[in-house]
Amino acid sequence: MKINKKGLGAFELLLASFIVLLTVVVTMESFVFINNNGHVLMSYFASYLKGREALDQISKDCRMGIRVMDNYAGHTTSDNCLVLKIPSIDSSGNVIDVNDKFDYVAYWVSGGNLWRQVIPGIGSSRPASNSIFKNAVESILFASEGVLMSSVAHKTAITRVTAWVSISETFLGRDYRITPGTTIKLMNYEWRFVR
């Protein structure tokens, strides 16, 4: 009995090459798909964090807020602008007088950026500022008890503020938008009972 010792034929070699090539292509496509989704997820997460950072500062100011002002220093509280009256502080960061010494803080979006202006009162150690607080913020929206601020008749009676920050990112030719929000209780008139 004679055994024929032939090598791989052309067909077997072509088939093996095709299988290896197909495996490489599928692996590369999977890698590209996973990589792109990872970048989209990171972009989404970064946008969410940017929105949360903005909301955290707004929340901090609202929790100190004596009241929402109808307007102050050229800013008018509306669906897209919030003006707060907050207690003045001394150089140690302690509240000076919750009934007579006040600072004012305004938030609004202009030119795709979230602005924050701080207007300190007389004797306050809170630093004055009027600058961009967060870049690339598409819009901001304020409401109270489910009613947009522009529809609230007596803004000084507001006890809770709801804020939403909309941030849009473009990645790989697609727009991704995230709009985190939060509701904050103002200190309001409770300060009158604190001495």
N, C-alpha and C positions, 0 to 999 in steps of 0.2 A: 504494500500500500504506500503510495507516494503522496506526501502532504505538499500542497501548493502554498508557498510562502510569498504571497504578494503583499505589497504595502497598501496603504489607503488609495482607493481609486479617486478619480477626479470628482465624482459625485459625492462621495463621503466627505472629502475635504471641503467641498463647496457647502455642503449641509452643515458641517461643524462650524465653518466660518460664519455662515448665516446665523446660527444659534448664538454664537459668541457676540456678534454684532448686535443682534436683537436684544440680548441681555444688557449690553453696554448702553444702548439707546434708552431702554426702559429705565435703567438705573439713573442715567443722566436726567431724563425727564422727571423722574420722581424727586431727584435732588433739587432741580430748578423749581418744581412746584412747592416743595417743602420750604425752600429758601425764600421764595416770594411770599408765601403765607406767613412765614416767620417775620419778614419785614413789615408786612401789613399789620400783623398783630402788634409788633413793637411800636409802629406809628400810631395805631389806635390807642395803645396803652399810654404812650407819651402824651397824646392829646387829652386823654382822660385825666392824667396827673396834672396837666397844665390847668384844666378846668377846675379840678379839685383844689389846687393851690389858690386860685382866684376866689373860689367860694369860701375857702377857709378864712381868708383875710376879710372878706365881706361879712362872714358870720361873726368873726371876732369884733368888728366894729358895730354890727347890729346888736350883739349881746350887751355891749356897753351903751347902746343908744338910749337916750332919754326919750327921743321921739323922731319920727320922720317929718322933715320940714317940707312945706309946700314948695318953697324956693329959698335960695340963699346964694349970694355972691355970683349971680348970673346963671346959676344952675336951677332947673325946675324939676322936681320929682315927677317922673312919667313912667311909661312902660319900659323905657330904655335908660333912665337916669334915676339915681337914688341919692337923696341928700339927707344926711343924718346929723342930729345934734347929740354930741357925746360929752361927758364930763371932762373938764380940763385936768391935767395931771401936773405934779411937781417933778423936780429933777430925778427923784427916786422912782417915778412911775406910779406914785400913789395919787388917788383922786383928791383934788383940792377941796372943792365944795360942790356937792351934787345938786344944789339948788340954785346957785348963782354964777358959777364959772363954767363956761362951755366952749367946746371946740366944734368944728363942723367938718364933715367928711362927705365928699361927693364921688360917685362912681358913674362912668359912662363909657361908651365905645365910640371911638372916632378914628377914621383912617385904618380900620382893621386892627386897632389896638385897644386894650382896656386901660382907661385912665383912672387915676385916683388923685384927688386933690384934698389936702388937709389944710384947713384954715384954723390956726390956733387962736384962742381968745386971749385977752389981756391977762398976763401973769401965768400963762400956761407954758410948760416946758416941752410940750409936744412939738416936734419940728414941723415947720411948714413945708409943704411939697406940692408940686403940680407936675406929675410925670406919668409916663407910660408904666403901668403896673404889670401888664402881661402883653406880649406880642402875639400877633396872629389870632386874635379873638374875633370871630365873625359877628356875633351879636350877644346882647345881654337882655334879659327880660325880667321885670319885677312885678310881683303881684302880692295881694294880701287877702287871706281867707278865700282863695279861689277867684278873686276879682283883680283884673289888671289895674295897676296903679292909676292909669289915666281915668278910670271909672270910679275911683274912691273919692268921695266928696270931701271928707275931713281927714286929711292925711295925718294930722297930729294925733288922731285917735287910734291909729294903727298899732296893734300889739304884736303882730307877726308879719314877717316879710318872707316871701318865697322868691328865690333867685335862680335863674337858669343861665348858664354860660354856654354858648354854642361855638365850637371850635371845629374848623374844617382843615383837613390835610389832603394833599394830592400825592399819591404814590402810584407808580407804574401806570400813569395816565387815568387813574380813577380817583374820584373825590370820596373821601371818607369823612363823615360828620358825626360828632358826638356832642350831646347836650346834657351834661350832668346838672343836677339841681339840688336845692336844699331849702328847708324852711327853718327860720330862726325866730326865736321869741326875743323881742326887745325888752330892755329893762324897764322902759316907760316910767310910769308914775310911782313904781315901787321905791324909787330912790327917795321920795319924800318921807318915807318911813324909816330910812336908814340914817343914822346920825353918827 
